[in-house]
Amino acid sequence: MSFGFSLAAQALPSEPPSITEAELVRRTQQLYDAVVPGNQAPWKAFYADDATVYDEKGRSMDKKALLADLAPMPAGYSGTIKVVHPHAIFAPGVAVLAYECEETETIFGQELHARYHSVDTWLYRNGAWQIAASQTMRFYEDPAVGTTDPARLDELTGAYELSSGNRRTVTRQGEDLLLQRGTGMKTKLLPESGDLFFRPGVEGRILFHRNASGKVDALYDRRNNEDVVWKKVL
């Protein structure tokens, strides 16, 4: 009985070797450290041949396309990407790592910053832990506050209608414009340029449209390069 039990135990599949969150972070940081010099070695090692990658630009790439997209930064460009706030969950042969990236890019002395959130799914197959799927999104950041002509702010105030009874009003308070839908809260509009404004923390733009004679006749709520048009009625 003991001999048979021993054979049966040997026939059972072995558990895949575990991997730690710290090791996943180490490997992930190694990937991002390789971006600036365009070093493909860790990307070849840590991504499965059948991996699917969705990047912050909305592109869907296989491993071949991913590697083709990885090249040294041009002269005058440099930067760093730091992996922060990791969180991992595990199952036999599976590890999912969620994390943020803090990017600093320097372009001929000008420093730019961006933040991303990524989720990578690592699988243990063929004797190695590799990324089988990855998805990244970029955190929205408000644009820089620009200027507008205070003398023309009154031209932008008034009531704008989407449909009968469905209105937004724009009022002025000193040098500020306030946007209100119905009886809801008023939101401050910050100028980006000319008649183009944005709301703090809200992706998209508010564009005041002028007709051929230069009179404001509509408010464009621009989202993802598409406009919801509110016609000026008052």
Salt bridges, closest charged atoms under 4 A:
GLU23 OE2 - ARG26 NH2 2.84
GLU23 OE2 - ARG27 NE 2.83
ASP49 OD1 - LYS63 NZ 3.15
ASP50 OD1 - ARG125 NH2 2.79
ASP55 OD2 - ARG59 NH2 2.67
ASP69 OD2 - ARG59 NH2 2.97
GLU100 OE1 - ARG115 NH1 3.89
GLU111 OE2 - HIS113 NE2 2.94
GLU141 OE2 - ARG115 NE 3.27
ASP154 OD1 - ARG172 NH1 3.19
GLU155 OE1 - ARG152 NE 3.45
GLU155 OE1 - ARG210 NH1 2.76
GLU161 OE2 - ARG167 NE 3.05
GLU175 OE2 - ARG172 NH2 3.51
ASP176 OD2 - LYS188 NZ 3.66
GLU192 OE1 - ARG205 NE 2.45
ASP195 OD2 - ARG210 NE 2.62
ASP217 OD1 - HIS209 ND1 2.75
ASP221 OD2 - ARG168 NH1 3.15
ASP221 OD1 - ARG199 NH2 3.45
ASP221 OD2 - ARG223 NH2 3.79
ASP227 OD1 - ARG222 NE 2.68
